[in-house]
Amino acid sequence: MATMVKTVKIGIHKGVHAVKRQAILATQALYNQTIAFYLEFFVGHLAVRDAPKEDRRRDGTPYERPWTNQELLTFAETHTLDTQAHPQPLQPLIESLPSARTMPVSLRRAAINHAIGKVKAWNRLLTLWEATDHNKQPPQLGQPNEPITFYADMVEYPDVDLVAQRQVRHDFVAVKLFYEGQWQRVPLPVMLHQQAQITLAELQAESARITEATRQITARKAAKEAWTAEERAAVRPQAGRA
């Protein structure tokens, strides 16, 4: 069963305060700095990425395969983020970017995944260059300049009257931005058409359902007690599944 991802495109109202516009630019800059950090990280670990991953088939026979993107993401997080399990990572992200400590998880992982794809493409071109024409300049990674995607954990849409009087209206969403030196939710005036209002409200309701289901399950579980398959299914997004 695959999960369908809903993307809602909205326009920021032209009347947004200059300070908030600056916060959007600061967030984008920090996102691209995070991408640049992980570009350097993966370039420094090409030997690990290119090494085959040992695995076993269902019948127990061993075989080798390439690393998956999820495994590369986990590898990067293990070696760059200080956690209880790994209090002293090899290349701490926060030493290079202290502001990234409380960056939304979805945005940080988007940066890592972007870096994975960028380094894979660059390495393929580099291998081709090394095997063919050295008269040309070798391929370069360059500096990232990517726009921001605001993921579900970064956006809150307040309860509103969904019976729109016009096709387009001026509304507000709260977006998590790097604002005044810290990550916080900032209300932004936006232009939402009716379908975008409905979709955002549905996503907000689904987020609230997952939060409440998680709270109820956690309340009745003993410390370190494993979740059942039914409990894990209860906190997965249900809307938009196919």
N, C-alpha and C positions, 0 to 999 in steps of 0.2 A: 504494500500500500504506500503510494507516494504522497508526499505533502506538497500542495501547491502554495507558492509564495505570492502574496498579494503586494503589489507596489502601488502606492498612491502618490501621484505627482501633484504638488500644490505650489502655488506661487506666493512668495512673500510680499505682503502689501508694501507699496512704495512709501508709505508713511512710517515704516519701522524706524525706531530711534537709531541714531548714528552709533551709539555705544553698543547696541545689540548687533548692528551690522559688523562692527569691529570684532565682536565675540564670535560671529560666524566665521570671519576670516581667520581669527586666532585658532579656532577649532580645526579648520581646514589645514592650517599650517602645522599644527601639532600632529594631525593625522598623517600628513606627508612626511614629517620628521620620523614618525614611527615606522612608516614604510621604509624610509631610507635606512633606519637602524637595522631592520630585518633583512634588507637587501645585503648589507654588509655581513650580517650574521650568516646567511645562507651561502654567500660567496666564500666565506671563511670555512664552511663545512661542506664543500662540494664533494670531498672524498667520502664523507658519511652518507650524503644523499645519493651518490652514485654507487655505493656499495650495495650488493643485493641483500634483501631482507630474508632471513631464514624463517620458514613457516612450515606447517604440516597440513597435509590433506586430511579429509575426514577419515580415511583409512589408516592414518598415522604415519604415512610415508612423508619424509622431508622433501622440501623443494625450495627454490629461491625465486624471489619476485622483487619488482621495484617497490620502493616506498610509496604508500598512498599519501594524498594530500593531508588527510586527517592525521596520519602518523608523523608527517613532517611538522604539522602544527603543534602536536603534542610534544615533539622533540624540542621545538623552539620555545614553547612555554616552560618546559622543564628546565631549560638551560638559561632562561632570561628573567624568569619571574620568581621572586622570593616568596615561598609558601611554607607552611608548616612541614610539609614533606621534604621540601628542598629549600632550606633557609639561606643557603649560600650558592646561588646559581653561578654558572661559569661566566656569563656575560650579562650582568644585571641591566635590564632596561632602564630602571629608575636612576642609575648612575649617569646615564647619558641624557635621559629625559625625566627629571623628577616630576614633571607635571603629568606624566603618563601613569602615575601610581593608581589613581582612581578613575582612569579612563574607562568608559563603558566597555564591558567585555566584548560585545558584538563589534564595536568599532575597532578595538585592538585586534581581534581575530580577523576582521576584514583586511586590516593592514598586513597581517602575517600572510594571509592567503594571497593577497595581491603580490607580495614579495616573492612567494613561492612560484607563482605563475611567471613573474617577470624574470626571475633567475633561471627558471627552466628554459624559457625562450631564448634568453641571452646565451646560455651555455650551449644550446643546440647550434646557434649561429657561430659561436666561437669555435666549436668543434669543426663545423663546416669550413670556416676561415682557415683553421690550422691545416686542414687537409687539402685546401685548394690554392687560392690566390693570395699570397702574402704581400703582393704589391698594393693591395687595398688596405685601408685602415681597419684594424680589428673592431668588432662590434663593441659598443659601449652601453653600459646600463643607464647612464644619465641620472638626473635628479627627478624624483617623482613630483608631479603636479596634478594630483587627482582630486576630483570633486568629492564631497561627502555624501554618503547615503545615510539617512537617519533611520536606524533600525527600531524595531518595536520597543526595545527596552530603553530607548532614548526619547520616546514621544508619548505624551499624555494628551488625550482629547477630552475636554470637560463635557459634562452632560449639557446638551443643547436641544432646542426644539428642532426636530429634523424635518418639519413641514416647512420647507424653504419657500419664501414668498417670491424669490427671484432665482434664476438659473445659477447666478454667481453671487456670492455674498462675502462680506468681510467678517472673518471669524478669528478665533485664537487657538493655537496649539501650544503646549509647553514642551520645549525641546531641550535636551540636556546638552549644554555647551560649556566650553572652557571660558568662563565669564568672571571677570574681576579676580583672576588668579586662582580659581578653583572650578571644579566641575559642579554645575548646578542647573536646575531646570529653569529655563527662561521663557516667559510667554512671548510669542511672536504673533503679530497680526498677519493673517494669511487670507488668500482668496480661495474658497472651497466651492466647487460645484456640488450639486445635491448628492450625486453618487459617491463622491469622495467623503462627504459628511457621513453617509450611511456606512460606508466601509470602515472609516475610522472609528465610528461608534461601535460597530461589531467587534473590531479588534480590541477596543478598550474593554468591552464586556467579556470577551474571551480571556483577556489578561487577568481581569478580576476573578473570573471563575477558577483559573489555574492557581492564583494566589490563595484563594479560599480553600480549594481542594488540598493544596500543599499544607496549609495550616492545620486542617483537620486530620490529615494523615500523620503529620509530624506529632501532633498532640497525643495521639493514641499509640504511638510506637515507643518501644523501649529504646534507651540509648544504644546506638550502633546496631539496632535491629535492621536487617535487610528488608527492603521494600519488595512486595510481591509484584508479579507481572501486571496484575490488575491495578495495583496502586500506581505503578509507573505509567500505565496507559491512561489513568485518570487525569494525570497532569500534563499529558501531551496536548498540543493544540488540536482542537476538533474541527474548527471552522475551516472550510476550504480543503478538506481532505478528499482524495480521489482514489 
